[in-house]
Amino acid sequence: MALTNARLPGTLKDAKTFLDGEVTVHGSFHPNAGLAPSGSKGVGFNVVREATGSYTVNFSGSYLREVASSVYLHNSKSQVSYPQVTSQPFDVANKSMTIQTYLTGAGSPLTDIAGHDNNKVNFSVTFKTVKSKDGSGL
C-alpha cells in the first residue's frame, strides 16, 4: 500500500487508520477575495476557484470512497459578515470535492471571502484506500 501524496502515520491513531486501509488528507487554503486561492498547506491536493464562493479540491491519490470529511473556516475578526462553509461529497471519478463559502450559512448566497491571512478554509478528508475482504471497498 503506497502512502504517496498522503499523510504519513505520525501518531498511534494515524498508524491504526493506515492499517485499516484508510488515509486522511488534511489541508487548508486562503480564499483570496475572488482570485485564485493562495497559501495552500498540506499535500496530496490542489485547489481551484470555480465561481463565486465555489472551490474544487482535486486529490492526487487513488481512493475508493470518502469515509468522512470536515470543513471549517477560520475567519478574520475584521470581516463584516461571518461566512459559513460546506463541502459536497467526494467525486470518485474526478478525484475531487467541492467546498462552498456562504455569506451567512447554507441557503444564503455564495460569497467570496476577503483576502486576509487570517481567513482560511481548513478541511480534512478520510478515504478508503483498499477493498474489504468481500471486494466491496466498504
C-alpha positions as CSV (number, residue, x, y, z in Angstrom):
1,M,0.0,0.0,0.0
2,A,1.6,3.3,-1.1
3,L,1.5,6.4,1.0
4,T,2.4,8.7,-1.9
5,N,0.8,12.2,-1.5
6,A,-0.9,11.3,1.7
7,R,-0.2,12.0,5.4
8,L,2.3,9.6,6.8
9,P,1.4,7.9,10.1
10,G,2.7,10.1,12.8
11,T,0.6,9.1,15.8
12,L,-0.9,5.8,17.1
13,K,-4.3,6.9,15.7
14,D,-2.7,7.7,12.2
15,A,-1.0,4.3,12.2
16,K,-4.2,2.5,13.1
17,T,-6.1,4.4,10.4
18,F,-3.4,3.5,7.8
19,L,-3.5,-0.2,8.9
20,D,-7.3,-0.2,8.5
21,G,-6.8,0.8,4.8
22,E,-7.7,4.5,5.2
23,V,-5.8,7.7,4.6
24,T,-6.6,11.1,5.9
25,V,-5.7,14.2,3.9
26,H,-5.6,17.5,5.8
27,G,-5.3,20.8,4.1
28,S,-6.1,24.5,4.1
29,F,-6.1,27.5,1.7
30,H,-6.8,31.2,1.7
31,P,-9.9,32.0,-0.4
32,N,-8.3,35.3,-1.6
33,A,-11.2,37.5,-2.3
34,G,-12.3,36.1,-5.7
35,L,-8.8,35.5,-7.0
36,A,-7.1,32.1,-7.3
37,P,-6.7,30.6,-3.8
38,S,-3.4,31.1,-2.1
39,G,-1.3,29.8,0.8
40,S,-2.3,26.1,0.4
41,K,-1.0,23.9,3.3
42,G,-0.9,20.1,3.1
43,V,0.0,17.5,0.5
44,G,-2.0,15.4,-2.0
45,F,-4.3,18.1,-3.3
46,N,-4.7,21.3,-5.2
47,V,-7.5,23.9,-5.1
48,V,-9.1,25.8,-7.9
49,R,-11.7,28.6,-7.6
50,E,-14.6,27.7,-10.0
51,A,-17.0,30.6,-9.3
52,T,-18.1,33.0,-6.6
53,G,-17.7,31.1,-3.3
54,S,-17.1,27.7,-5.0
55,Y,-13.7,25.9,-4.9
56,T,-12.8,22.4,-6.2
57,V,-10.3,20.4,-4.3
58,N,-8.6,17.9,-6.6
59,F,-6.9,15.0,-4.9
60,S,-3.8,13.3,-6.4
61,G,-4.2,9.9,-4.7
62,S,-6.3,7.0,-5.8
63,Y,-9.2,6.4,-3.4
64,L,-12.2,4.1,-3.4
65,R,-14.5,6.3,-1.5
66,E,-14.8,9.0,1.2
67,V,-15.2,7.7,4.7
68,A,-15.6,11.1,6.5
69,S,-14.9,14.8,5.9
70,S,-15.0,18.0,7.7
71,V,-14.5,21.6,6.6
72,Y,-14.4,24.8,8.6
73,L,-13.5,28.4,8.2
74,H,-11.0,30.4,10.3
75,N,-12.4,33.9,9.9
76,S,-10.7,37.2,10.5
77,K,-12.4,39.3,13.2
78,S,-12.3,42.3,10.8
79,Q,-14.8,40.6,8.5
80,V,-18.2,42.3,8.5
81,S,-20.0,39.1,7.5
82,Y,-19.5,35.7,9.1
83,P,-19.3,33.2,6.2
84,Q,-20.0,29.6,6.6
85,V,-18.5,26.7,4.6
86,T,-19.9,23.4,3.4
87,S,-18.5,20.6,1.3
88,Q,-20.1,18.3,-1.3
89,P,-19.4,14.5,-1.3
90,F,-16.2,13.3,-2.8
91,D,-16.5,12.6,-6.6
92,V,-14.6,9.3,-7.1
93,A,-14.4,9.6,-10.9
94,N,-12.9,13.1,-10.8
95,K,-11.0,12.6,-7.6
96,S,-12.4,15.9,-6.3
97,M,-14.8,17.6,-3.9
98,T,-16.4,21.0,-3.9
99,I,-16.2,23.4,-1.0
100,Q,-18.6,26.4,-0.9
101,T,-18.5,29.6,1.2
102,Y,-21.8,31.2,2.1
103,L,-22.5,34.8,3.3
104,T,-24.3,33.6,6.5
105,G,-25.0,29.9,6.1
106,A,-26.1,27.2,3.7
107,G,-29.0,28.6,1.6
108,S,-27.8,32.1,1.6
109,P,-25.8,33.5,-1.4
110,L,-22.4,32.1,-2.1
111,T,-19.7,34.7,-1.4
112,D,-16.0,35.2,-1.9
113,I,-14.1,35.7,1.4
114,A,-11.8,38.7,1.7
115,G,-8.1,38.0,1.0
116,H,-6.6,38.2,4.5
117,D,-4.0,36.0,6.2
118,N,-6.5,35.1,8.9
119,N,-9.2,33.9,6.5
120,K,-8.5,30.3,5.9
121,V,-10.6,27.3,4.8
122,N,-9.5,24.1,6.6
123,F,-10.5,20.6,5.6
124,S,-9.9,17.0,6.5
125,V,-11.0,14.0,4.4
126,T,-10.6,10.4,5.2
127,F,-10.5,8.0,2.3
128,K,-10.8,4.2,2.0
129,T,-7.7,3.0,0.1
130,V,-8.2,-0.8,0.0
131,K,-11.2,-3.0,-0.8
132,S,-12.7,-5.0,2.0
133,K,-12.4,-8.8,2.0
134,D,-15.7,-9.1,0.1
135,G,-14.2,-6.7,-2.6
136,S,-16.8,-4.0,-2.0
137,G,-14.5,-1.2,-0.7
138,L,-16.9,-0.6,2.2
